[in-house]
Amino acid sequence: MSEQNPEQTGTAEVPVCPRHPGVVSYVRCQRCGRPACAQCQRPAAVGIQCVDCVREAQARVPATRTVFGGRARHGRPVVTLTAIGISVVFYLLVAVFGGSLQQYLVFAPVVGGVQPYRFLTTAFLHAGVLHLALNMYALWIVGSVVEPALGRWRFAALYLLSAVGGSVAVLLLASPDNSSWFTAAVGASGAVFGLFATIFLVLRRLGRDATQILVLIALNFGLGFVVPGISWQAHLGGAVVGGMLAAAYVYARPGRRTLVSVLATAGMLAVLVALSVVKYAAVR
């Protein structure tokens, strides 16, 4: 006696994966009971679960936090790579369009008052490929450690405000009576020095030896007084801003870290704006 194939006769419905309707699957998810093809199957403690149920379960699990309150993430430091990518793109654009582009983005005290965006954009410009390579290497080495420790938004805020802090320091220490008022300052050094100060405080907060970082900061800061063309003012401003923000981030009490971090970030931005406004008002 011959047998009939249910798939051919239509007497029984063939189970297909809801995510891939053209794929037949006789394996069902242990949670929702729906068919799951090989591409959508995820091994679980008991049986197989579909990818949708796994994602739903993961979404319900509270996010783990780093020791400093940042959201723990796995994988590459996204903010660090983004900052490096923006700097490289800016360098390539300047190489293509030349000074016609850079002159609208670089910061100098004489133009910062009417075009305040330059306080930040100048941190993504560099004077040459060696300048870019050194800053990006330092950013990668330090950022890949600091970003996972602080979390993405704290790291991004600290990096950007340290960059702005470097430009503000250049402004505060310049005078309209000499060439410093018209001298441009470019590069991510201010932001990088903010990260140097941050990793120093992170290591101290964790009870680790930070002597090597302190020596590195001293050596790099000293270069600003020895090598011509290096803005020690930007280094100083970035380190001060980064250090103050990092202190607020890493020394805040566990239950108040988010509140303290938000207030410290907003407060630092307000201080930098106020200092710039006062300086420009004083030289008019």
C-alpha positions, 0 to 999 in steps of 0.5 A, spaced: 500 500 500 502 506 497 503 512 502 501 519 501 506 525 502 502 530 506 506 536 503 503 534 496 496 532 498 495 538 503 492 534 508 497 537 513 501 544 513 508 544 513 512 548 518 516 553 515 520 559 519 516 565 520 523 569 519 524 565 513 518 563 510 521 559 504 525 554 509 521 548 512 523 547 519 521 541 524 525 544 530 520 549 534 522 554 539 522 551 546 519 558 549 514 560 543 513 554 539 514 557 533 518 553 527 525 555 527 530 554 521 537 553 522 539 560 521 534 562 527 536 557 532 539 559 538 542 553 543 539 554 550 539 551 557 534 546 555 533 545 547 533 550 542 530 557 542 528 562 536 532 568 535 526 573 537 525 570 544 533 570 545 533 578 544 526 579 548 530 575 554 536 579 553 532 586 553 529 584 560 536 583 563 538 589 567 544 592 563 551 590 567 555 596 569 562 598 570 565 599 576 564 607 574 557 606 572 558 606 565 554 601 561 558 595 560 559 593 553 563 588 549 566 589 542 570 595 539 570 602 543 565 605 538 566 613 540 574 612 540 574 609 533 569 614 531 573 620 533 579 617 529 575 616 523 572 624 523 580 626 524 582 622 518 576 624 514 578 631 516 585 630 514 583 627 507 578 633 506 583 638 507 588 634 503 583 635 497 581 642 498 587 645 501 587 651 506 580 653 503 577 648 508 581 649 513 581 656 514 573 655 516 575 650 521 581 652 525 581 656 531 584 662 533 582 667 538 581 673 533 575 669 530 573 664 536 568 670 538 564 670 532 565 663 530 564 659 536 564 652 533 571 653 531 573 651 539 571 644 537 572 643 530 579 645 530 581 639 535 579 634 528 584 638 524 592 636 524 598 640 521 601 634 518 600 626 517 605 625 523 601 630 527 595 626 526 598 619 527 601 621 533 595 624 536 590 618 533 595 613 536 595 616 543 587 616 542 587 609 541 591 607 546 588 611 552 581 611 549 580 603 548 581 603 556 578 609 558 571 608 554 570 601 556 571 604 564 567 610 563 561 608 558 560 611 551 556 617 553 561 619 559 567 618 554 564 622 549 563 628 553 569 628 556 573 628 550 569 633 546 569 638 552 577 637 553 578 639 546 573 645 547 577 646 554 584 646 550 581 652 545 578 656 551 585 655 554 589 658 548 584 664 548 584 665 556 592 665 555 592 670 549 593 677 548 590 682 543 596 686 543 601 680 540 601 675 535 598 670 540 591 673 538 592 671 531 595 664 532 591 658 530 591 652 534 590 645 531 590 638 533 586 633 538 592 634 543 587 638 548 582 632 548 588 627 548 591 630 554 584 630 557 584 622 557 591 622 560 588 626 566 583 621 566 586 614 565 591 617 571 585 618 576 582 611 573 588 608 576 588 612 582 581 610 584 582 603 582 588 603 587 593 601 581 600 604 580 599 611 576 607 613 576 608 611 568 602 615 566 604 621 570 611 621 567 608 620 560 603 627 562 610 630 564 614 629 558 609 630 553 607 637 557 614 639 557 615 638 549 610 644 549 616 648 552 621 645 548 619 644 541 616 650 537 609 650 534 606 646 540 601 649 544 602 648 551 596 652 552 591 647 549 595 641 553 594 645 559 586 646 558 585 639 556 588 636 562 585 641 567 578 640 564 579 632 563 581 631 570 576 635 573 570 631 569 574 625 570 574 626 578 566 627 578 565 621 574 570 616 578 569 619 585 561 620 585 558 615 590 555 609 586 547 611 587 548 618 585 553 617 579 549 618 573 546 625 577 553 627 578 556 626 571 550 629 568 551 635 573 558 635 572 558 635 564 553 641 564 556 645 569 563 644 565 560 646 559 557 652 562 564 654 565 567 654 559 562 658 555 562 663 561 570 664 561 570 665 553 564 670 554 568 674 559 574 674 555 572 676 549 568 682 553 574 684 556 578 685 550 573 689 546 
